Amino acid sequence: RLHQVNFEAPTCEGRRKETLALIGDFSSSAEFFVTIAVFAFLYSLAATVVYIFFQNKYRENNRGPLIDFIVTVVFSFLWLVSSSAWAKGLSDVKIATDPDEVLLLMSACKQQSNKCLPVRSPVMSSLNTSVVFGYLNFILWAGNIWFVFKETGWHSSGQRHPADTMEKQPSGYNQGGYNQDSYGPAGGYNQPGSYGQVGEYGQSQSYGQSGPTSFANQI
């Protein structure tokens, strides 16, 4: 709320000073950013307690992982939005507090005969760090989406269906006519009854031997 920030500026009329106020109100983006940070911190504490002390309740009916997954996605989106909003608000704050812009508010500096120079520039390092940490929180929460998703039933069901499909395909292939008709144990190629166990051909040997015996007897 820069419009509520007052400061005293020197004048060219002796020791008299004038009271001026900055221009702009960028509190909404900053409050939104801090609110998301506070709620994310409280939820992280609550989730840690549940993970450690209530693991069975957390996994009961798969309700806990699903709620955790949805909340994580929501917080990831809110971190992105709030960090972007605060980055834009900080950019506007830098413009409003730029020494060249502040000097234009002073009546003494508006006179062309006077030359005004800032004593020092504003320090924005802590505000820049807050924006960086905001985007780091977005990356952290977005990365947690995958780990929370693995705890839900959606991940386990997605892995179970391809495995069932792969099990069904070999079973149907092995029971096909290709293995049993041509090369299986019941196929006609491996069990040629008339050729592998030739009873008639084996008996013909006795016929071949009886010929000479009867011929000798007749002689």
Salt bridges, closest charged atoms under 4 A:
GLU13 OE1 - ARG16 NH2 3.19
GLU31 OE2 - ARG1 NH2 2.84
GLU60 OE1 - LYS57 NZ 3.86
ASP92 OD2 - LYS88 NZ 2.98
GLU151 OE1 - ARG59 NH1 2.87
